[in-house]
Amino acid sequence: MSTSDLYGELRPRAFAIAYQMLGSVGEADDVVQEAFLRLHQTQSGGETIASPRAYIATLVTRLAIDQLRSARVRRERYIGEWLPEPLATDPTPGEHAETADSLSLAVMVLLESLTPQQRAAFLLREVFDYPYAEVAEIVGTDVDTTRHLVARARGHLRQRRPRYHASRQQRQQLAGRFFAAVEHGDLRALEELLAQDVAMHGDGGGKVPALGRPLNGRLRVARVLAAMAPLLARAGGVRFHLTQVNGQPGALVFDARDLLVGVMGLEISDGRIQTIHSIVNPDKLQHFDRVGDLGALVLAEHGETGKG
């Protein structure tokens, strides 16, 4: 099979591994491209690769571990809260069926608390269902150590991992009501939709106004969301387009010129919104088409307000 044919067959799984390791679409793409380049170079040199699937999975995982170790240093200097780059795609059999749960932004954030090696072992075993022996070979440990890595990661995540008790249709309906309430600044409706201990996270990367740290509590979050409506209206008629964000209900946020200025993802269970993730850092939206700058809109709105 040619490298191009292998690329088409193996890329979806390779990208899923890299993205869940790194939380960055661009970095995941780079890792996948590098892995397939090395595969091509090895085959061109006359070496036979018994299992291209295992070869690519190993390369992608090891490259992602190295990348994550260097990324950790950059993230320590990140302005505000760091959130993963969002994927506004619905998991499909060809792309993310096996990762629908672990792909959520809430779980991606939890994965950040693991060491790179723990993260790799956990994802390969628990999400992608690789046998322990194969995981051990990929991450460069023995089977007993691998079992220990997975067990520690599983235990660390078990109590904090979100549980989705509502059907997809119920979650979508609740999301529709939520974004309508945000658009209209309906404080009472927002309070009814939010869990008592709801948490709201924002990522502006120091480039766009955003929450500097997580906001907790129904009333506090509802008030902040309700206050957004007049600001967004004055900033050019920002609108929400409901979609799936990392496999969960969410919305793309567009300005009046149909430029993407943000992505919001929701975690819903027990009929209430438990967590809200808002990514407005334009650098984290570059993998979408036609990206705008919410910060410029807000500054322009303040400028016009000041003139009045």
Secondary structure, DSSP 8 states (H G I E B T S, - for coil): --HHHHHHHHHHHHHHHHHHHHS-HHHHHHHHHHHHHHHHHHHHTT---S-HHHHHHHHHHHHHHHHHHHHHHHHHT-SS------------TTTTGGGTTTTSHHHHHHHTTS-HHHHHHHIIIIIS---HHHHHHHHTS-HHHHHHHHHHHHHHHHTTS----S-HHHHHHHHHHHHHHHHHT-HHHHHHHEEEEEEEEEE-TTTS---SS-EESHHHHHHHHHHHHHHHHHTT--EEEEEEETTEEEEEEE-TTS-EEEEEEEEEETTEEEEEEEE--GGGGTTSSSB--HHHHHHHHHHHHHH-
